Amino acid sequence: MLNAAVATQELFTTILEDASVIEACGDSVPSLLRYVPELRMDVKFILVDLQTIVRACFVTEKAYEKRYHLKNLYAGMLEGYKLLFGFGNMRRRTIWARIGEELQRLNQDNSDIASAFEPLKLKYDEISQQLLAIEATNTDRDDRNLTYHYDDDLLLVYRLTLRTDSEEKASLKYIEFVKILGAMLQFGNQIELTEAVLGHTLPQGNAHHDDFALNVVKIVAETLGKHPQLPDVLSEAVDKGASQLDSFAKYKKNVVTFEERVGEIINNEIEIPEFDVIKALLDIQMLVSFMMADMAAILRGFVGAGSKAEYPLILRRMTISRVSTLSHLIGYGNDEADSMWSGIFSVIPKDSYGLQEEAEKIELVLKGIRKPDDCDRRALYVHLIANKTYDSNVSAIVHKMEDVTLLSELQDSQEIIKICGRISQFVAKLMTVLSENARKSRIKSEQKLKKQMNDIRKMADRPNVPKVLRDTIRKHLDEIEPLMFSEDS
């Protein structure tokens, strides 16, 4: 693992060197050669990111933590694939497509130098076939979305987490992808050598790595790692979050199953408002449990990282988790009206003033810990390629991660962990109150129904009622009452 950490650090330090070469390229540099530093920069970042995830995955024995890292490994490979090769209509705009077009043009050139690019075109086609062979399915893309965004229905995320448990399967896919990435790096070097023979070379870059920022982040991580209680606290947090998640998921599955069974009995789909409320509250509990377990897993990876490059890469996942959680809980901008918390106040009983007050306080805290640049920062950290321009985001991501203000994410994440613990307690109280009110309402309804049935008995006992009818009414009432009334009614 030490060698992997060293390799990660060495790759990371060359990423901005490639970025500076891109900026230094002028019109005198042939188009094909200009693509080389961008290809190398993108491939190196993908390698560094995936190596960081793999290292974190294989140093833990916790099932939930492994699943968390494996989900991110699959999502990271898909993002890397999207950056280099693309999907659908975006494929023709990627760096790999531009290289292919330029090679095609050069090979069709009637000049004497065209033959120099024939081996490159053959290698390009070979790598392209390898990329097509591992192209992601729609299911893969859905899983990626669940990993980075969570979902309004947290059972979907939970099911993905449970089925993402094969280290062998993930390792094979990772090795296959990394081999292609390695071939791409070698291919870029071949382009550079071919162009050099023709007298074309890349300019020198002027990269500057903010070692001060990375060193500060490293010192903070090492200091946290020396805290005598932190390892146990984080370990317990992962286990507690995972345990709560299992419990709430089981509860919700039972509610959904019961709802479906009732629908089958009456041969129709039904909507029971009470069920919708329970499911919505359980989704909040599941979201909070996911976030707390994920944050603990990220922090364990942060304090156990093996190189300066890994620290900011791991911290960026805290931003992704925090902002994704807030997006569902309270929302940003126009999405606030559709957030989970927006419907809480209609659920709280009007006479539960304490719960109303607590909900308002929580809402203020949630709104207060949102940051103006949250969504932009999260989008940058998730998407390696800009969705509108199809430009690489890698250079911008690395510059952002080398800013010492990245450490503020530790404080921001601490704040959301605190409020999510408070939210979990609040929702538990609310569910207890709703359950008690439902019980009281049921008892009141049963008492009213029991009075009506007693009145029917009295009517049946009237002298003018025929004996056969009286006996039939009594028989039916004796059969129905045990089924309809609880012991406390």
MOTAZI-V343686 format. One record per backbone hydrogen bond with DSSP energy under -0.5 kcal/mol. NH is the residue of the N-H (numbers start at 1). CO is the residue of the C=O. If there is no record, write none. Layout:
BEGIN
nh;co
NH;CO
NH;CO
END
This chain:
BEGIN
nh;co
5;1
6;2
7;3
8;4
9;5
10;6
11;7
12;8
13;9
14;10
14;11
15;11
15;12
16;12
18;14
19;15
20;16
21;17
22;18
23;19
24;20
25;21
25;22
29;26
34;30
35;31
35;32
36;32
36;33
37;33
38;34
39;35
40;36
41;37
42;38
43;39
44;40
45;41
46;42
47;43
48;44
49;45
50;46
51;47
52;48
53;49
54;50
55;51
56;52
57;53
58;54
59;56
60;57
66;62
67;63
68;64
69;65
70;66
71;67
72;68
73;69
74;70
75;71
76;72
77;73
78;74
79;75
80;76
81;77
82;78
83;79
84;80
85;81
86;81
90;87
91;88
92;89
93;90
94;91
95;83
96;84
98;94
99;95
100;96
101;97
102;98
103;99
104;100
105;101
106;102
107;103
108;104
109;106
114;111
115;112
116;113
117;113
117;114
118;115
119;115
121;117
122;118
123;119
124;120
125;121
126;122
127;123
128;124
129;125
130;126
131;127
132;128
133;129
134;130
134;131
135;132
141;137
142;138
143;139
144;140
145;141
146;142
147;143
148;144
149;145
150;146
154;152
156;153
157;153
158;154
159;155
160;156
161;157
162;158
163;159
164;160
165;163
167;165
170;166
171;167
172;168
173;169
174;170
175;171
176;172
177;173
178;174
179;175
180;176
181;177
182;178
183;179
184;180
185;181
186;182
187;183
188;184
189;185
190;186
191;187
192;188
193;189
194;190
195;191
196;192
197;193
198;194
199;196
200;195
211;209
214;210
215;211
216;212
217;213
218;214
219;215
220;216
221;217
222;218
223;219
224;220
225;221
226;222
226;223
227;224
231;227
233;229
234;230
235;231
236;232
237;233
238;234
239;235
240;236
241;237
242;238
243;239
244;240
245;241
246;242
247;243
248;244
249;245
250;246
251;247
252;248
253;249
254;250
255;251
256;252
257;253
258;254
259;255
260;256
261;257
262;258
263;259
264;260
265;261
266;262
267;264
268;263
272;270
273;271
275;272
276;272
277;273
278;274
279;275
280;276
281;277
282;278
283;279
284;280
285;281
286;282
287;283
288;284
289;285
290;286
291;287
292;288
293;289
294;290
295;291
296;292
297;293
298;294
299;295
300;296
301;297
302;298
303;299
304;300
305;302
310;307
311;307
312;308
313;309
314;310
315;311
316;312
317;313
317;314
318;314
318;315
319;315
320;316
321;317
322;318
323;319
324;320
325;321
326;322
327;323
328;324
329;325
330;326
331;326
335;332
336;333
337;334
338;335
339;336
340;328
341;329
343;339
343;340
344;341
345;341
347;343
347;344
348;344
352;349
353;351
356;352
357;353
358;354
359;355
360;356
361;357
362;358
363;359
364;360
365;361
366;362
367;363
368;364
369;365
370;367
374;371
377;373
378;374
379;375
380;376
381;377
382;378
383;379
384;382
386;391
390;386
393;384
394;384
397;393
398;394
399;395
400;396
401;397
402;398
403;400
404;402
406;403
407;404
408;405
409;406
410;407
411;407
412;408
413;409
414;410
415;411
416;412
417;413
418;414
419;415
420;416
421;417
422;418
423;419
424;420
425;421
426;422
427;423
428;424
429;425
430;426
431;427
432;428
433;429
434;430
435;431
436;432
437;433
438;434
439;435
440;436
441;437
442;438
443;439
444;440
445;441
446;442
447;443
448;444
449;445
450;446
451;447
452;448
453;449
454;450
455;451
456;452
457;453
458;454
459;455
460;456
461;457
462;459
465;462
470;466
471;467
472;468
473;469
474;470
475;471
476;472
477;473
478;474
479;475
480;476
481;477
482;478
483;480
484;480
485;481
489;486
END
